[in-house]
Amino acid sequence: MAAKSLAARRERERRGETGPANTPVAGAPKLDRLIHERLRLGILSALSVNESLTFNELKKLLDSTDGNLSVHARKLEEAGYISCAKSFDGRVPRTDYRLSAAGRRALERYLDHMEALIRAMRDR
């Protein structure tokens, strides 16, 4: 049980919902900090409108380097937001990425929150 509660606390901290000692942060945005990074948001957005994309397609689309894309894709994969399948096309390695159901839900929550922030600012 302690492991579950620690994991839940870390998830709330990652999303920016809590501060030190697990105390709620008043008025803090509940943006998913994992997604709230340009390249990771780009990866999720690209995969949300494509069934799958290869590493090279994502790299070209997002104008990224191999290392940068690899690091950010791995973070999304570890979070369960995307899946990665490695294979060979002849002798050439091929990496395919897909958006998971959890990733789609996380992206939708993120976009809903951003839309709410935009509406709140325009209503001022």
MODELLER restraints for C-alpha pairs under 7 A, 6 or more apart:
rsr = mdl.restraints
at = mdl.atoms
rsr.add(forms.Gaussian(group=physical.xy_distance, feature=features.Distance(at['CA:9:A'], at['CA:22:A']), mean=6.85, stdev=0.5))
rsr.add(forms.Gaussian(group=physical.xy_distance, feature=features.Distance(at['CA:12:A'], at['CA:18:A']), mean=6.00, stdev=0.5))
rsr.add(forms.Gaussian(group=physical.xy_distance, feature=features.Distance(at['CA:13:A'], at['CA:19:A']), mean=6.57, stdev=0.5))
rsr.add(forms.Gaussian(group=physical.xy_distance, feature=features.Distance(at['CA:14:A'], at['CA:32:A']), mean=6.98, stdev=0.5))
rsr.add(forms.Gaussian(group=physical.xy_distance, feature=features.Distance(at['CA:14:A'], at['CA:33:A']), mean=6.03, stdev=0.5))
rsr.add(forms.Gaussian(group=physical.xy_distance, feature=features.Distance(at['CA:15:A'], at['CA:30:A']), mean=5.81, stdev=0.5))
rsr.add(forms.Gaussian(group=physical.xy_distance, feature=features.Distance(at['CA:15:A'], at['CA:31:A']), mean=5.74, stdev=0.5))
rsr.add(forms.Gaussian(group=physical.xy_distance, feature=features.Distance(at['CA:15:A'], at['CA:32:A']), mean=4.40, stdev=0.5))
rsr.add(forms.Gaussian(group=physical.xy_distance, feature=features.Distance(at['CA:15:A'], at['CA:33:A']), mean=5.30, stdev=0.5))
rsr.add(forms.Gaussian(group=physical.xy_distance, feature=features.Distance(at['CA:16:A'], at['CA:28:A']), mean=6.91, stdev=0.5))
rsr.add(forms.Gaussian(group=physical.xy_distance, feature=features.Distance(at['CA:16:A'], at['CA:29:A']), mean=6.65, stdev=0.5))
rsr.add(forms.Gaussian(group=physical.xy_distance, feature=features.Distance(at['CA:16:A'], at['CA:30:A']), mean=5.55, stdev=0.5))
rsr.add(forms.Gaussian(group=physical.xy_distance, feature=features.Distance(at['CA:16:A'], at['CA:31:A']), mean=6.65, stdev=0.5))
rsr.add(forms.Gaussian(group=physical.xy_distance, feature=features.Distance(at['CA:16:A'], at['CA:33:A']), mean=6.95, stdev=0.5))
rsr.add(forms.Gaussian(group=physical.xy_distance, feature=features.Distance(at['CA:17:A'], at['CA:24:A']), mean=6.06, stdev=0.5))
rsr.add(forms.Gaussian(group=physical.xy_distance, feature=features.Distance(at['CA:17:A'], at['CA:25:A']), mean=6.28, stdev=0.5))
rsr.add(forms.Gaussian(group=physical.xy_distance, feature=features.Distance(at['CA:17:A'], at['CA:28:A']), mean=6.67, stdev=0.5))
rsr.add(forms.Gaussian(group=physical.xy_distance, feature=features.Distance(at['CA:17:A'], at['CA:30:A']), mean=5.48, stdev=0.5))
rsr.add(forms.Gaussian(group=physical.xy_distance, feature=features.Distance(at['CA:18:A'], at['CA:24:A']), mean=4.31, stdev=0.5))
rsr.add(forms.Gaussian(group=physical.xy_distance, feature=features.Distance(at['CA:18:A'], at['CA:25:A']), mean=5.32, stdev=0.5))
rsr.add(forms.Gaussian(group=physical.xy_distance, feature=features.Distance(at['CA:19:A'], at['CA:25:A']), mean=5.76, stdev=0.5))
rsr.add(forms.Gaussian(group=physical.xy_distance, feature=features.Distance(at['CA:31:A'], at['CA:110:A']), mean=6.10, stdev=0.5))
rsr.add(forms.Gaussian(group=physical.xy_distance, feature=features.Distance(at['CA:31:A'], at['CA:113:A']), mean=6.99, stdev=0.5))
rsr.add(forms.Gaussian(group=physical.xy_distance, feature=features.Distance(at['CA:32:A'], at['CA:110:A']), mean=6.45, stdev=0.5))
rsr.add(forms.Gaussian(group=physical.xy_distance, feature=features.Distance(at['CA:35:A'], at['CA:41:A']), mean=5.22, stdev=0.5))
rsr.add(forms.Gaussian(group=physical.xy_distance, feature=features.Distance(at['CA:40:A'], at['CA:72:A']), mean=5.95, stdev=0.5))
rsr.add(forms.Gaussian(group=physical.xy_distance, feature=features.Distance(at['CA:42:A'], at['CA:62:A']), mean=6.79, stdev=0.5))
rsr.add(forms.Gaussian(group=physical.xy_distance, feature=features.Distance(at['CA:44:A'], at['CA:99:A']), mean=6.83, stdev=0.5))
rsr.add(forms.Gaussian(group=physical.xy_distance, feature=features.Distance(at['CA:47:A'], at['CA:53:A']), mean=6.79, stdev=0.5))
rsr.add(forms.Gaussian(group=physical.xy_distance, feature=features.Distance(at['CA:47:A'], at['CA:98:A']), mean=6.20, stdev=0.5))
rsr.add(forms.Gaussian(group=physical.xy_distance, feature=features.Distance(at['CA:47:A'], at['CA:99:A']), mean=5.58, stdev=0.5))
rsr.add(forms.Gaussian(group=physical.xy_distance, feature=features.Distance(at['CA:48:A'], at['CA:99:A']), mean=6.41, stdev=0.5))
rsr.add(forms.Gaussian(group=physical.xy_distance, feature=features.Distance(at['CA:48:A'], at['CA:104:A']), mean=6.92, stdev=0.5))
rsr.add(forms.Gaussian(group=physical.xy_distance, feature=features.Distance(at['CA:51:A'], at['CA:98:A']), mean=6.45, stdev=0.5))
rsr.add(forms.Gaussian(group=physical.xy_distance, feature=features.Distance(at['CA:52:A'], at['CA:96:A']), mean=6.45, stdev=0.5))
rsr.add(forms.Gaussian(group=physical.xy_distance, feature=features.Distance(at['CA:52:A'], at['CA:97:A']), mean=5.48, stdev=0.5))
rsr.add(forms.Gaussian(group=physical.xy_distance, feature=features.Distance(at['CA:52:A'], at['CA:98:A']), mean=4.73, stdev=0.5))
rsr.add(forms.Gaussian(group=physical.xy_distance, feature=features.Distance(at['CA:53:A'], at['CA:96:A']), mean=5.63, stdev=0.5))
rsr.add(forms.Gaussian(group=physical.xy_distance, feature=features.Distance(at['CA:53:A'], at['CA:97:A']), mean=5.44, stdev=0.5))
rsr.add(forms.Gaussian(group=physical.xy_distance, feature=features.Distance(at['CA:53:A'], at['CA:98:A']), mean=6.88, stdev=0.5))
rsr.add(forms.Gaussian(group=physical.xy_distance, feature=features.Distance(at['CA:54:A'], at['CA:94:A']), mean=6.99, stdev=0.5))
rsr.add(forms.Gaussian(group=physical.xy_distance, feature=features.Distance(at['CA:54:A'], at['CA:95:A']), mean=5.47, stdev=0.5))
rsr.add(forms.Gaussian(group=physical.xy_distance, feature=features.Distance(at['CA:54:A'], at['CA:96:A']), mean=4.32, stdev=0.5))
rsr.add(forms.Gaussian(group=physical.xy_distance, feature=features.Distance(at['CA:54:A'], at['CA:97:A']), mean=6.07, stdev=0.5))
rsr.add(forms.Gaussian(group=physical.xy_distance, feature=features.Distance(at['CA:55:A'], at['CA:95:A']), mean=5.48, stdev=0.5))
rsr.add(forms.Gaussian(group=physical.xy_distance, feature=features.Distance(at['CA:55:A'], at['CA:96:A']), mean=6.25, stdev=0.5))
rsr.add(forms.Gaussian(group=physical.xy_distance, feature=features.Distance(at['CA:59:A'], at['CA:65:A']), mean=6.62, stdev=0.5))
rsr.add(forms.Gaussian(group=physical.xy_distance, feature=features.Distance(at['CA:59:A'], at['CA:66:A']), mean=6.97, stdev=0.5))
rsr.add(forms.Gaussian(group=physical.xy_distance, feature=features.Distance(at['CA:59:A'], at['CA:69:A']), mean=6.64, stdev=0.5))
rsr.add(forms.Gaussian(group=physical.xy_distance, feature=features.Distance(at['CA:76:A'], at['CA:82:A']), mean=5.86, stdev=0.5))
rsr.add(forms.Gaussian(group=physical.xy_distance, feature=features.Distance(at['CA:77:A'], at['CA:83:A']), mean=5.76, stdev=0.5))
rsr.add(forms.Gaussian(group=physical.xy_distance, feature=features.Distance(at['CA:80:A'], at['CA:100:A']), mean=6.99, stdev=0.5))
rsr.add(forms.Gaussian(group=physical.xy_distance, feature=features.Distance(at['CA:80:A'], at['CA:102:A']), mean=6.65, stdev=0.5))
rsr.add(forms.Gaussian(group=physical.xy_distance, feature=features.Distance(at['CA:80:A'], at['CA:103:A']), mean=6.78, stdev=0.5))
rsr.add(forms.Gaussian(group=physical.xy_distance, feature=features.Distance(at['CA:81:A'], at['CA:99:A']), mean=6.26, stdev=0.5))
rsr.add(forms.Gaussian(group=physical.xy_distance, feature=features.Distance(at['CA:81:A'], at['CA:100:A']), mean=5.38, stdev=0.5))
rsr.add(forms.Gaussian(group=physical.xy_distance, feature=features.Distance(at['CA:81:A'], at['CA:102:A']), mean=5.55, stdev=0.5))
rsr.add(forms.Gaussian(group=physical.xy_distance, feature=features.Distance(at['CA:81:A'], at['CA:103:A']), mean=3.64, stdev=0.5))
rsr.add(forms.Gaussian(group=physical.xy_distance, feature=features.Distance(at['CA:82:A'], at['CA:97:A']), mean=6.58, stdev=0.5))
rsr.add(forms.Gaussian(group=physical.xy_distance, feature=features.Distance(at['CA:82:A'], at['CA:98:A']), mean=5.49, stdev=0.5))
rsr.add(forms.Gaussian(group=physical.xy_distance, feature=features.Distance(at['CA:82:A'], at['CA:99:A']), mean=4.47, stdev=0.5))
rsr.add(forms.Gaussian(group=physical.xy_distance, feature=features.Distance(at['CA:82:A'], at['CA:100:A']), mean=5.00, stdev=0.5))
rsr.add(forms.Gaussian(group=physical.xy_distance, feature=features.Distance(at['CA:82:A'], at['CA:103:A']), mean=6.14, stdev=0.5))
rsr.add(forms.Gaussian(group=physical.xy_distance, feature=features.Distance(at['CA:83:A'], at['CA:97:A']), mean=5.58, stdev=0.5))
rsr.add(forms.Gaussian(group=physical.xy_distance, feature=features.Distance(at['CA:83:A'], at['CA:98:A']), mean=5.25, stdev=0.5))
rsr.add(forms.Gaussian(group=physical.xy_distance, feature=features.Distance(at['CA:83:A'], at['CA:99:A']), mean=6.43, stdev=0.5))
rsr.add(forms.Gaussian(group=physical.xy_distance, feature=features.Distance(at['CA:83:A'], at['CA:100:A']), mean=6.39, stdev=0.5))
rsr.add(forms.Gaussian(group=physical.xy_distance, feature=features.Distance(at['CA:84:A'], at['CA:95:A']), mean=6.70, stdev=0.5))
rsr.add(forms.Gaussian(group=physical.xy_distance, feature=features.Distance(at['CA:84:A'], at['CA:96:A']), mean=5.69, stdev=0.5))
rsr.add(forms.Gaussian(group=physical.xy_distance, feature=features.Distance(at['CA:84:A'], at['CA:97:A']), mean=4.68, stdev=0.5))
rsr.add(forms.Gaussian(group=physical.xy_distance, feature=features.Distance(at['CA:84:A'], at['CA:98:A']), mean=6.69, stdev=0.5))
rsr.add(forms.Gaussian(group=physical.xy_distance, feature=features.Distance(at['CA:85:A'], at['CA:95:A']), mean=5.67, stdev=0.5))
rsr.add(forms.Gaussian(group=physical.xy_distance, feature=features.Distance(at['CA:85:A'], at['CA:96:A']), mean=5.17, stdev=0.5))
rsr.add(forms.Gaussian(group=physical.xy_distance, feature=features.Distance(at['CA:85:A'], at['CA:97:A']), mean=6.53, stdev=0.5))
rsr.add(forms.Gaussian(group=physical.xy_distance, feature=features.Distance(at['CA:86:A'], at['CA:94:A']), mean=5.71, stdev=0.5))
rsr.add(forms.Gaussian(group=physical.xy_distance, feature=features.Distance(at['CA:86:A'], at['CA:95:A']), mean=4.49, stdev=0.5))
rsr.add(forms.Gaussian(group=physical.xy_distance, feature=features.Distance(at['CA:86:A'], at['CA:96:A']), mean=6.43, stdev=0.5))
rsr.add(forms.Gaussian(group=physical.xy_distance, feature=features.Distance(at['CA:87:A'], at['CA:93:A']), mean=5.92, stdev=0.5))
rsr.add(forms.Gaussian(group=physical.xy_distance, feature=features.Distance(at['CA:87:A'], at['CA:94:A']), mean=5.18, stdev=0.5))
rsr.add(forms.Gaussian(group=physical.xy_distance, feature=features.Distance(at['CA:87:A'], at['CA:95:A']), mean=6.42, stdev=0.5))
rsr.add(forms.Gaussian(group=physical.xy_distance, feature=features.Distance(at['CA:88:A'], at['CA:94:A']), mean=5.31, stdev=0.5))
